[in-house]
Amino acid sequence: MYLDTSGIIHIDLTKENHRVFYYAWGEGPSRIYRFPQATVADTLVTIKVPDYQYYADFAAREKCPVCLSGKHIIPILYGYPSRKMFRKSHAGKISLGGCMVHQYSPRFYCKKDDFRF
């Protein structure tokens, strides 16, 4: 994988161990791209960054897009935290998201993969 001078990301899909691609975009959500075995090496893949809509199905099912499990998922709570929220956070029952909330703020956190979506 490399980024050319025009800002286009190139991914070599001919190598089998290069079929999973992780992309991070600033403070917005990151994305996992999984390319199946049948992907043709010369296929053009368009990547929209940041791609918030990608995580909507995972959030609705409360499943992590990395490990594809809901076992380690906890909610992310926003706003000024109370003492009770701090206790729950230290106990690993919630994740504190901070005071700034926007339309695309992540709703869940996977403790296993350290991933917000």
FIDREN-777547 format. One record per residue: residue number from 1; residue in three letters; x, y, z of N, C-alpha, C, O in turn. Coordinates in steps of 0.2 Angstrom, whole numbers, plus 5000, padded with zeros to 4 digits. Example, Ala and Ser with C-alpha at 12.3 -4.5 7.8 and 13.67 -1.06 7.14 Angstrom:
2
[1; ALA; [5066; 4972; 5039]; [5062; 4978; 5039]; [5066; 4984; 5039]; [5071; 4983; 5042]]
[2; SER; [5064; 4989; 5035]; [5068; 4995; 5036]; [5064; 5000; 5039]; [5067; 5006; 5040]]
END
This chain:
117
[1; MET; [5004; 4994; 5000]; [5000; 5000; 5000]; [5004; 5006; 5000]; [5010; 5006; 5003]]
[2; TYR; [5002; 5011; 4996]; [5006; 5017; 4996]; [5001; 5023; 4994]; [4996; 5022; 4991]]
[3; LEU; [5003; 5029; 4996]; [5000; 5035; 4994]; [5004; 5039; 4989]; [5009; 5041; 4990]]
[4; ASP; [5001; 5040; 4983]; [5004; 5044; 4978]; [5004; 5051; 4979]; [5001; 5053; 4984]]
[5; THR; [5007; 5055; 4975]; [5008; 5062; 4976]; [5001; 5066; 4975]; [5000; 5071; 4977]]
[6; SER; [4996; 5062; 4971]; [4990; 5065; 4970]; [4985; 5064; 4976]; [4979; 5066; 4976]]
[7; GLY; [4987; 5060; 4981]; [4983; 5058; 4987]; [4979; 5052; 4986]; [4975; 5051; 4990]]
[8; ILE; [4980; 5048; 4981]; [4977; 5042; 4980]; [4980; 5036; 4983]; [4986; 5036; 4983]]
[9; ILE; [4976; 5032; 4987]; [4979; 5026; 4990]; [4979; 5020; 4986]; [4974; 5019; 4983]]
[10; HIS; [4985; 5017; 4985]; [4985; 5011; 4981]; [4986; 5005; 4985]; [4991; 5005; 4990]]
[11; ILE; [4982; 5000; 4984]; [4983; 4994; 4988]; [4984; 4988; 4983]; [4981; 4987; 4979]]
[12; ASP; [4989; 4984; 4985]; [4991; 4978; 4981]; [4987; 4972; 4984]; [4989; 4969; 4989]]
[13; LEU; [4982; 4970; 4980]; [4978; 4965; 4982]; [4980; 4958; 4979]; [4977; 4953; 4980]]
[14; THR; [4985; 4958; 4976]; [4988; 4951; 4973]; [4991; 4947; 4978]; [4991; 4941; 4977]]
[15; LYS; [4993; 4950; 4984]; [4996; 4946; 4989]; [4990; 4944; 4994]; [4987; 4949; 4997]]
[16; GLU; [4990; 4938; 4996]; [4984; 4935; 5000]; [4984; 4938; 5007]; [4979; 4940; 5010]]
[17; ASN; [4990; 4940; 5010]; [4990; 4943; 5017]; [4989; 4950; 5017]; [4989; 4953; 5022]]
[18; HIS; [4987; 4953; 5011]; [4985; 4960; 5011]; [4978; 4961; 5009]; [4976; 4966; 5006]]
[19; ARG; [4974; 4957; 5012]; [4967; 4957; 5010]; [4963; 4961; 5015]; [4957; 4962; 5014]]
[20; VAL; [4966; 4963; 5021]; [4962; 4967; 5026]; [4966; 4974; 5026]; [4972; 4974; 5027]]
[21; PHE; [4962; 4979; 5026]; [4965; 4986; 5026]; [4962; 4990; 5031]; [4956; 4990; 5031]]
[22; TYR; [4966; 4993; 5035]; [4963; 4998; 5041]; [4965; 5005; 5039]; [4971; 5006; 5037]]
[23; TYR; [4960; 5009; 5039]; [4961; 5016; 5037]; [4958; 5021; 5043]; [4953; 5020; 5045]]
[24; ALA; [4962; 5025; 5045]; [4960; 5030; 5051]; [4960; 5037; 5048]; [4965; 5039; 5044]]
[25; TRP; [4955; 5041; 5050]; [4955; 5048; 5047]; [4954; 5052; 5053]; [4948; 5053; 5055]]
[26; GLY; [4959; 5056; 5055]; [4958; 5061; 5060]; [4954; 5058; 5066]; [4955; 5053; 5069]]
[27; GLU; [4950; 5062; 5069]; [4946; 5061; 5075]; [4940; 5057; 5073]; [4936; 5054; 5077]]
[28; GLY; [4938; 5056; 5066]; [4932; 5053; 5064]; [4933; 5045; 5065]; [4939; 5043; 5066]]
[29; PRO; [4928; 5041; 5063]; [4929; 5034; 5064]; [4934; 5031; 5059]; [4934; 5034; 5053]]
[30; SER; [4937; 5026; 5060]; [4941; 5023; 5055]; [4937; 5017; 5052]; [4931; 5017; 5053]]
[31; ARG; [4940; 5014; 5047]; [4936; 5009; 5044]; [4941; 5003; 5042]; [4947; 5003; 5041]]
[32; ILE; [4938; 4997; 5043]; [4941; 4991; 5041]; [4938; 4989; 5034]; [4932; 4988; 5033]]
[33; TYR; [4943; 4988; 5029]; [4941; 4985; 5023]; [4943; 4978; 5022]; [4948; 4976; 5023]]
[34; ARG; [4938; 4974; 5020]; [4940; 4967; 5019]; [4939; 4965; 5012]; [4933; 4966; 5009]]
[35; PHE; [4944; 4963; 5009]; [4944; 4961; 5002]; [4943; 4954; 5001]; [4948; 4950; 5003]]
[36; PRO; [4938; 4951; 4998]; [4937; 4944; 4998]; [4942; 4941; 4993]; [4945; 4944; 4989]]
[37; GLN; [4943; 4934; 4993]; [4948; 4930; 4989]; [4946; 4932; 4982]; [4951; 4932; 4978]]
[38; ALA; [4940; 4932; 4980]; [4938; 4933; 4973]; [4939; 4940; 4970]; [4938; 4941; 4964]]
[39; THR; [4942; 4945; 4974]; [4943; 4951; 4971]; [4949; 4951; 4966]; [4954; 4948; 4967]]
[40; VAL; [4947; 4954; 4960]; [4952; 4954; 4955]; [4957; 4960; 4957]; [4955; 4965; 4959]]
[41; ALA; [4963; 4958; 4955]; [4969; 4962; 4957]; [4969; 4969; 4954]; [4971; 4974; 4957]]
[42; ASP; [4966; 4970; 4948]; [4965; 4976; 4945]; [4959; 4980; 4946]; [4957; 4985; 4942]]
[43; THR; [4955; 4978; 4951]; [4948; 4981; 4952]; [4950; 4988; 4956]; [4954; 4988; 4960]]
[44; LEU; [4946; 4993; 4954]; [4947; 4999; 4957]; [4942; 5000; 4963]; [4936; 4998; 4962]]
[45; VAL; [4945; 5001; 4968]; [4941; 5002; 4975]; [4941; 5009; 4977]; [4946; 5012; 4978]]
[46; THR; [4935; 5012; 4977]; [4934; 5019; 4979]; [4933; 5019; 4986]; [4928; 5015; 4989]]
[47; ILE; [4936; 5023; 4990]; [4936; 5023; 4997]; [4934; 5031; 4999]; [4937; 5035; 4997]]
[48; LYS; [4928; 5031; 5002]; [4925; 5037; 5005]; [4928; 5038; 5012]; [4927; 5034; 5016]]
[49; VAL; [4931; 5044; 5013]; [4934; 5045; 5019]; [4931; 5052; 5022]; [4931; 5057; 5018]]
[50; PRO; [4929; 5052; 5028]; [4927; 5047; 5033]; [4920; 5044; 5030]; [4916; 5047; 5028]]
[51; ASP; [4919; 5037; 5031]; [4913; 5034; 5029]; [4909; 5032; 5035]; [4910; 5026; 5037]]
[52; TYR; [4905; 5036; 5038]; [4902; 5035; 5044]; [4896; 5030; 5043]; [4894; 5026; 5047]]
[53; GLN; [4893; 5030; 5037]; [4887; 5025; 5035]; [4890; 5018; 5036]; [4885; 5014; 5037]]
[54; TYR; [4896; 5017; 5035]; [4898; 5010; 5035]; [4897; 5007; 5042]; [4895; 5001; 5042]]
[55; TYR; [4897; 5010; 5047]; [4897; 5008; 5054]; [4890; 5007; 5056]; [4888; 5004; 5061]]
[56; ALA; [4885; 5010; 5052]; [4878; 5010; 5055]; [4875; 5003; 5056]; [4872; 5002; 5061]]
[57; ASP; [4876; 4998; 5052]; [4874; 4991; 5053]; [4877; 4988; 5059]; [4874; 4985; 5063]]
[58; PHE; [4884; 4989; 5060]; [4887; 4986; 5065]; [4885; 4989; 5072]; [4884; 4986; 5077]]
[59; ALA; [4884; 4996; 5072]; [4881; 4999; 5078]; [4874; 4997; 5080]; [4872; 4996; 5085]]
[60; ALA; [4870; 4996; 5074]; [4863; 4993; 5075]; [4863; 4986; 5078]; [4858; 4985; 5082]]
[61; ARG; [4868; 4982; 5077]; [4868; 4975; 5079]; [4872; 4975; 5085]; [4873; 4969; 5088]]
[62; GLU; [4876; 4980; 5087]; [4881; 4981; 5093]; [4886; 4975; 5092]; [4887; 4971; 5096]]
[63; LYS; [4889; 4975; 5086]; [4894; 4970; 5084]; [4900; 4974; 5082]; [4900; 4979; 5078]]
[64; CYS; [4906; 4972; 5084]; [4912; 4976; 5082]; [4914; 4974; 5075]; [4914; 4968; 5073]]
[65; PRO; [4916; 4979; 5071]; [4918; 4978; 5064]; [4925; 4975; 5064]; [4926; 4973; 5058]]
[66; VAL; [4929; 4975; 5069]; [4935; 4971; 5069]; [4935; 4964; 5070]; [4936; 4960; 5066]]
[67; CYS; [4932; 4962; 5076]; [4932; 4955; 5078]; [4925; 4952; 5076]; [4924; 4946; 5077]]
[68; LEU; [4920; 4956; 5074]; [4913; 4954; 5072]; [4909; 4951; 5078]; [4905; 4946; 5077]]
[69; SER; [4911; 4953; 5084]; [4908; 4950; 5090]; [4904; 4956; 5094]; [4907; 4961; 5094]]
[70; GLY; [4899; 4954; 5098]; [4896; 4959; 5102]; [4898; 4958; 5110]; [4896; 4961; 5114]]
[71; LYS; [4903; 4953; 5111]; [4904; 4951; 5117]; [4908; 4956; 5121]; [4907; 4957; 5128]]
[72; HIS; [4912; 4960; 5118]; [4916; 4965; 5122]; [4914; 4972; 5121]; [4918; 4977; 5122]]
[73; ILE; [4908; 4973; 5118]; [4905; 4980; 5117]; [4902; 4983; 5123]; [4899; 4980; 5127]]
[74; ILE; [4904; 4990; 5124]; [4901; 4994; 5129]; [4899; 5000; 5126]; [4902; 5002; 5121]]
[75; PRO; [4894; 5004; 5129]; [4892; 5010; 5126]; [4897; 5016; 5127]; [4900; 5016; 5132]]
[76; ILE; [4897; 5021; 5123]; [4901; 5027; 5124]; [4896; 5032; 5126]; [4891; 5033; 5123]]
[77; LEU; [4897; 5035; 5132]; [4893; 5040; 5135]; [4896; 5047; 5134]; [4902; 5048; 5135]]
[78; TYR; [4892; 5052; 5132]; [4895; 5059; 5131]; [4892; 5064; 5137]; [4887; 5062; 5140]]
[79; GLY; [4896; 5069; 5138]; [4894; 5074; 5142]; [4898; 5074; 5148]; [4903; 5071; 5149]]
[80; TYR; [4897; 5079; 5153]; [4901; 5080; 5159]; [4899; 5074; 5163]; [4894; 5073; 5165]]
[81; PRO; [4904; 5070; 5165]; [4903; 5063; 5169]; [4902; 5064; 5176]; [4905; 5069; 5179]]
[82; SER; [4897; 5061; 5179]; [4896; 5061; 5186]; [4901; 5056; 5189]; [4904; 5052; 5186]]
[83; ARG; [4900; 5056; 5196]; [4904; 5051; 5200]; [4903; 5044; 5198]; [4907; 5039; 5197]]
[84; LYS; [4896; 5043; 5197]; [4894; 5036; 5195]; [4896; 5034; 5188]; [4898; 5028; 5187]]
[85; MET; [4897; 5039; 5184]; [4899; 5037; 5177]; [4907; 5035; 5177]; [4909; 5031; 5174]]
[86; PHE; [4911; 5039; 5181]; [4918; 5037; 5182]; [4919; 5030; 5185]; [4923; 5027; 5183]]
[87; ARG; [4914; 5029; 5190]; [4915; 5022; 5193]; [4913; 5017; 5188]; [4917; 5012; 5187]]
[88; LYS; [4908; 5018; 5184]; [4907; 5013; 5178]; [4912; 5012; 5173]; [4914; 5007; 5170]]
[89; SER; [4915; 5018; 5172]; [4921; 5018; 5167]; [4927; 5014; 5169]; [4930; 5010; 5166]]
[90; HIS; [4928; 5015; 5176]; [4934; 5012; 5179]; [4933; 5004; 5179]; [4937; 5000; 5179]]
[91; ALA; [4926; 5003; 5180]; [4924; 4996; 5180]; [4924; 4992; 5173]; [4923; 4986; 5173]]
[92; GLY; [4925; 4996; 5168]; [4924; 4994; 5161]; [4917; 4993; 5158]; [4916; 4989; 5154]]
[93; LYS; [4912; 4996; 5161]; [4905; 4995; 5159]; [4903; 5000; 5154]; [4898; 4999; 5150]]
[94; ILE; [4906; 5006; 5154]; [4905; 5011; 5149]; [4912; 5014; 5147]; [4917; 5014; 5150]]
[95; SER; [4912; 5018; 5141]; [4917; 5022; 5139]; [4915; 5029; 5139]; [4910; 5031; 5137]]
[96; LEU; [4919; 5033; 5142]; [4918; 5041; 5142]; [4920; 5044; 5135]; [4926; 5043; 5133]]
[97; GLY; [4916; 5047; 5132]; [4917; 5050; 5125]; [4919; 5057; 5125]; [4921; 5060; 5120]]
[98; GLY; [4919; 5060; 5131]; [4920; 5068; 5131]; [4914; 5072; 5131]; [4908; 5069; 5131]]
[99; CYS; [4915; 5078; 5131]; [4909; 5083; 5131]; [4907; 5085; 5124]; [4901; 5087; 5123]]
[100; MET; [4911; 5085; 5119]; [4910; 5087; 5113]; [4906; 5081; 5109]; [4909; 5076; 5108]]
[101; VAL; [4900; 5082; 5107]; [4896; 5077; 5103]; [4894; 5080; 5096]; [4892; 5086; 5096]]
[102; HIS; [4895; 5076; 5091]; [4893; 5078; 5085]; [4889; 5072; 5082]; [4888; 5067; 5084]]
[103; GLN; [4886; 5074; 5076]; [4881; 5069; 5073]; [4884; 5062; 5072]; [4881; 5057; 5072]]
[104; TYR; [4891; 5062; 5070]; [4894; 5056; 5069]; [4899; 5053; 5075]; [4903; 5049; 5073]]
[105; SER; [4897; 5055; 5081]; [4901; 5053; 5086]; [4900; 5045; 5087]; [4894; 5043; 5086]]
[106; PRO; [4905; 5041; 5088]; [4904; 5034; 5089]; [4900; 5032; 5095]; [4900; 5036; 5100]]
[107; ARG; [4896; 5027; 5095]; [4891; 5025; 5100]; [4894; 5019; 5104]; [4892; 5018; 5110]]
[108; PHE; [4898; 5015; 5101]; [4901; 5009; 5105]; [4908; 5009; 5105]; [4912; 5012; 5101]]
[109; TYR; [4911; 5005; 5110]; [4918; 5004; 5110]; [4919; 4996; 5111]; [4916; 4993; 5116]]
[110; CYS; [4924; 4993; 5108]; [4926; 4986; 5108]; [4932; 4986; 5113]; [4937; 4988; 5111]]
[111; LYS; [4931; 4983; 5119]; [4937; 4983; 5123]; [4942; 4978; 5121]; [4948; 4979; 5122]]
[112; LYS; [4940; 4973; 5117]; [4945; 4968; 5115]; [4950; 4971; 5109]; [4956; 4970; 5109]]
[113; ASP; [4947; 4975; 5105]; [4951; 4978; 5099]; [4952; 4986; 5100]; [4956; 4988; 5096]]
[114; ASP; [4950; 4989; 5106]; [4952; 4996; 5107]; [4949; 5000; 5101]; [4953; 5004; 5098]]
[115; PHE; [4943; 4999; 5099]; [4940; 5002; 5093]; [4933; 5005; 5095]; [4929; 5002; 5097]]
[116; ARG; [4933; 5011; 5092]; [4926; 5015; 5093]; [4923; 5015; 5087]; [4926; 5016; 5081]]
[117; PHE; [4916; 5014; 5087]; [4912; 5014; 5081]; [4905; 5017; 5082]; [4901; 5017; 5078]]
END
